[in-house]
């Protein structure tokens, strides 16, 4: 694909992001987000998320990260079960909850409503965990998903829309 084709495709993806399940904040809003890398003025934020049964994981009463409500999941590890709220901003690794869990512990990642494990999307590049599926639409379409690793402290994730990877974070310090 030529550079101009790639650039045009990127413009089309940004238009789709702005009008669909992911949102690009205004330039004024971007100036207030200081904990994320902004590439080509594009910030990917999950504004809605669902388990495989359609239960919402993003609700207005969830704790906020830079003004955006977080993604609530239930984590079971080392004999404890607790709700953890993840930042909805891709590449932003803040979370609320899970204190006391050491890094590299394999967890069960569940829906906080039905307590069922989120489905496996794929093996994680970390070599230990599996990427767990979070659906971006209430219809739970495979074309619109985010995936997070089920190993505590692994920040590998990806966001896909229309079966295209919009973003992916791969921590080079494995």
ChimeraX attribute file (.defattr): number of C-alpha atoms within 10 A of each C-alpha:
attribute: neighborCount
match mode: 1-to-1
recipient: residues
	/A:1	6
	/A:2	7
	/A:3	8
	/A:4	9
	/A:5	10
	/A:6	11
	/A:7	12
	/A:8	12
	/A:9	12
	/A:10	14
	/A:11	12
	/A:12	12
	/A:13	15
	/A:14	21
	/A:15	13
	/A:16	15
	/A:17	19
	/A:18	15
	/A:19	10
	/A:20	13
	/A:21	18
	/A:22	22
	/A:23	19
	/A:24	17
	/A:25	16
	/A:26	11
	/A:27	10
	/A:28	8
	/A:29	11
	/A:30	16
	/A:31	9
	/A:32	10
	/A:33	16
	/A:34	10
	/A:35	13
	/A:36	15
	/A:37	14
	/A:38	14
	/A:39	8
	/A:40	8
	/A:41	13
	/A:42	17
	/A:43	23
	/A:44	24
	/A:45	22
	/A:46	22
	/A:47	21
	/A:48	20
	/A:49	26
	/A:50	24
	/A:51	26
	/A:52	20
	/A:53	15
	/A:54	17
	/A:55	15
	/A:56	21
	/A:57	24
	/A:58	23
	/A:59	14
	/A:60	10
	/A:61	8
	/A:62	15
	/A:63	19
	/A:64	17
	/A:65	20
	/A:66	18
	/A:67	10
	/A:68	17
	/A:69	24
	/A:70	30
	/A:71	26
	/A:72	27
	/A:73	24
	/A:74	24
	/A:75	24
	/A:76	18
	/A:77	17
	/A:78	10
	/A:79	5
	/A:80	9
	/A:81	15
	/A:82	14
	/A:83	17
	/A:84	19
	/A:85	24
	/A:86	22
	/A:87	23
	/A:88	25
	/A:89	25
	/A:90	21
	/A:91	23
	/A:92	18
	/A:93	15
	/A:94	14
	/A:95	18
	/A:96	15
	/A:97	15
	/A:98	18
	/A:99	9
	/A:100	6
	/A:101	14
	/A:102	12
	/A:103	10
	/A:104	14
	/A:105	16
	/A:106	20
	/A:107	19
	/A:108	18
	/A:109	27
	/A:110	22
	/A:111	23
	/A:112	19
	/A:113	15
	/A:114	13
	/A:115	14
	/A:116	15
	/A:117	19
	/A:118	24
	/A:119	16
	/A:120	18
	/A:121	17
	/A:122	14
	/A:123	14
	/A:124	21
	/A:125	16
	/A:126	19
	/A:127	8
	/A:128	14
	/A:129	22
	/A:130	22
	/A:131	24
	/A:132	24
	/A:133	26
	/A:134	28
	/A:135	28
	/A:136	29
	/A:137	20
	/A:138	15
	/A:139	12
	/A:140	18
	/A:141	14
	/A:142	17
	/A:143	15
	/A:144	22
	/A:145	26
	/A:146	26
	/A:147	23
	/A:148	23
	/A:149	27
	/A:150	26
	/A:151	22
	/A:152	18
	/A:153	14
	/A:154	23
	/A:155	19
	/A:156	24
	/A:157	20
	/A:158	20
	/A:159	25
	/A:160	18
	/A:161	21
	/A:162	13
	/A:163	12
	/A:164	12
	/A:165	14
	/A:166	17
	/A:167	16
	/A:168	15
	/A:169	13
	/A:170	16
	/A:171	13
	/A:172	7
	/A:173	6
	/A:174	10
